[in-house]
Amino acid sequence: VLQGKVLAGGIVIGQPLFVGVWDKVVPEAEIPARKIELEVERYRRAVSLSKKDLWALKAALDVQGGGVASDCIDVHINMLEDPLFTTWVEEKIRQLMRNSESVFFGVVSEYKQHFSRADEFFQQRFLDIQDVSSRVLRYLQGAPGKQMDMVGKRILFAKDFVPSQIAQLTLQSGCGACSQYSGVHTHSVLIARSKRVPFLSDIDIEHVCSLAPKTVIIDAEKGILILNPSAETMQYYLLLLEEQNVSFTSEAQQEAAVAYTVDGTPCSLLANIGDVSDAVTFHKVFQQVGLLRTEYLFLGNKSMPTVEEQKAMYNKIFSFLGRKWITVRLFDFGADKPPFGFSSKDMDCQLRGIRFLLKYVDVLQAQLEALLSLVSQYHFRLLLPFVTSVEEVVLFQKILHSVSMSKGLSCNMQVGSMLEVPGALFVGQQLSEVVDFFSLGTNDLAQYVLGVDRGTLGWNKFQYHTHPAVLSAIHMATQIAYKGNKPLSVCGEMATDELLVPVLLGMGITSFSGPPPLLHNVKKVIQKWSRQEAFELTKKALTFSTQESLFKFLTQVYDSKLGASLNL
């Protein structure tokens, strides 16, 4: 039994896996002048493939709840757009006439020397750079498949972790982490906490490796690491885990689709899904899908999916869901999520969501044709992303009708609008006259209301969720839906933020759509409140003028109501 420092709580049992930051001697070679541009292109390809990896990881994290882990990967994606990784390295390759690996490694090594003498914030910044650069170097050296073997229940051991390693872990897959040096405020630790991954530091990794344990237990409640536990110890911890984890096959989850307030008001809990595996895993648990992110279904594509490819994919997912209602969000592309065959440089900063689809009408028509061909077989409705005006909705409806008429397909379905930018709120009453329902996207709404970028190091969802301006914007959205007599659901991170759920409930929201693993806790929160209590809470919350005072107030209320402190 080894004593460690608790960085993220929890208990996990698994097999050890020793990993390290990818760092090795990089060979150096001269490049003839006639081949310099080919070498630059080889470097660009490595960066492009690295971004593709990160987008796939981000998509998987978003499906599981996003949060800190997804935001961190956003940072890494943005780094690959930074001049350090683009023009600076490319110019160095041309000037030095050396192979990409050696030039790139040299630039990163220079940064390492500078950051090693800096404070904790800048040391964390270098860990992010090191994480991203390791990915690029793997592609340059022909080892793109160097990934962690995460088959089975694994406990990762490393002297230190880079953020993307921890981002791959989830408690549901039975994973944990032990390090020798990780600081309390590193991105790796913040991700572990947000993903509920047990994490210990101050562990002598070489000593553990020399003992070659077959099985280990992390007890991050007591701060201990147990190597090769006895049968008696195993039994004890298995019983603890049974109490700690909620199985998705349990009776509690079979009833997860609805949560009732103290006074009997039903609240719908809807699943956000992003791939076929989600449909397979959760179709017996939830009665409706509140958000199907269609752009995530084709991440492996190098070009826009054809009508037949889309039809096959949608049919595969819908067939698992049967006759359940599904809210299908049309492709939500933008500079931060470039479409297949595009790069972020190709995307105008204003070309996002419905604007992209209306500009590239062939993309929209192909998606509509694939979906309309399935209308008679399944129950689904369409959700338009990033709507800012009535004109966008009206033009979309004309295209929908045109595709329907030209293909002889029914277009008898509901069409809804995302409320995720301030512009949509200012024309909300007019929008309610041309759409059937609304979905509130709190992630983008918080970003645009406050003028911040979720892809930066400073983003903290708890800070922005409890900003009075964000709360006022959400209240405005609920009033728009109420006055227009339109259904409204919340599908952003706030839908599963246990601190804010009763506030949303007090605004009249009774439909919460989020990653399935997080909805069980949402149900617990709803069951503690009556509608009148929630209304009074919201009324009080809307009077606060600062984020700090509002956050403090809501935290105190949460603690007194649920008898536990938030793990922030």
C-alpha positions, 0 to 999 in steps of 0.5 A: 500500500502506497500513500499518495496525494489526492488530485481527483476523488473516487475508487477504481480497480484495474490493470496498470498501464505505464505510459509516458509523454512521447519524447525521443531523440529526433534525427536531423537531415538536410533537405535539398533546395528543390525539395523544400516545398515538399518538406513544408507540405509534409509538415502541413499534412502532419498538422492537418492529421493531428487536427483531425485526431483532435476533432475526433477526440473532441466529438467523443468528449462532447457526446459524454458531456464535454466540459473541461476536457472538451474545452482543453482539446479546443485549446489544442486545436486552436494551438495548431492554428497558432503561428508557432505551429504554422508560418513560424515552423514553415519559415524555419524549415525553408531557412535551415533546409532541415527535415521537419522533425528536427526543425519542429523539435528544435522550436519546441525545445526552445520554448521548453527552456523558456517555460521551465523558468516560468510560473505554474500557469506558463508551465501548464501552457508548455504541457499543452504545447508538448501534448500537441507537438507530440501528436505532430511528431508522431505523424512526421515520424510515421507512428500515428498509431501510437495510442494508449491500449485502453482495452479493459479496466486500466490504471495509467501510470506516468511521471506526468500526464499531458491533457489528451491522455487524461481526456481519453479516460472515463469512470464508466470504463473503469479507469484511473491515473497515478502520477509522480509530479502532476500539480493541483491546477494542471489541465490534466487534473481539471479534466480528471475531476470533470470526468470523475477519474480517480487521480493520485500524485506523489507516487514513485512510478519507477518503484511501482513499475519494478514491482510489476503488479497485476492488479491495482486499486486507487482509493482516492478517498483515502489517498492510497494505492493498493498493489496486488490486493488480497481477495478480502481487500478486493471484495471490500472494494468491489462492494464499495464500487457497487454503491458508488456506480449507478448501472445503466441497466438498473431499475433507476435508469429504466425510469431515467427518462422522466424526473418528478419534482416534489409536487409531481411536475414531470420533467423530461430527460433527453439524451444527446447522442453523436454516434451509433454506439450511443444509440445502441447503449442508451435506446432502452433507457431514454424515451427521446433523443434531445439532440443528434449531432449529425456532423459528428456522424461522419468524422472519418470522411475526407469529403462531404458524405453522399445522400446514400451514405447519409441515408445509411447512417441515419437509418442505422441509428434510427433503427436502434431507436425505433419509434422514439422521437429524435431531434436531428440537428442539421450540420453545424459547421463553422471555423471551429468545426470545419466541414469535410473537405474544408479547413478552418482557413477556408471558413469565414468567421461568420459562416456558421450553422444555418448560414453555411447550409444556406450558402452551400445549398447542395450540402443542405439539399443532400442532407434533407433528401437523405432525411426525408427518405426516412420520414415515413419510417421514423419519428424525428424533427429538424433543428436549425443551428445558429439561427439569427433571423426569420429570413434564414428560417423562411429560406430554409423552409423553401428549400425543404419544400423544394427538395420534398417536391422534386423527390416526391417525399413528404416534408410533414415534420416539425422544424425548430430553431436553436436559441444560442446567439443574442441575435436570435433572442432579439427577434425571438417573438418573430421566430416563434411565428415560423418555427415549431419549437426551440432548443436552448444552446447555453454553451454558445449563448454564454460565449457570445453574451460575454464575448469570450472564447471557449477555446482559450485557457481561461474558459471556466464554465462555472464562472460563465454559467453563473454570470448574471448576464447569461442568466438574464439571456436564458430568462429572456429565451424562456419568456420567448417560448412561453409567450409564443406557446412553443416547447423549449428544451435545454441542450447545452452544458447547463442542462446537466449543471447541478447548480443551475438545474433548479434555476432553469426549473424555476424559469419554467423549463421542464425538458433537459437534454444532455449526455446520458451518463450525467442525467442521473444526477440531474434527476436527483436534483429535480426530485429535491425541488417543488416548482414553487421553490424553484420559482422563488430561487430563480426570482432571487437569483435574477437579482444578483449583479455579480458572478461571484455573489450569485455563484456563492448563493447558488452553492450555499443553496445546493449544499443545504438542499442536497447535503453535499458540496459540489466537486468543483 
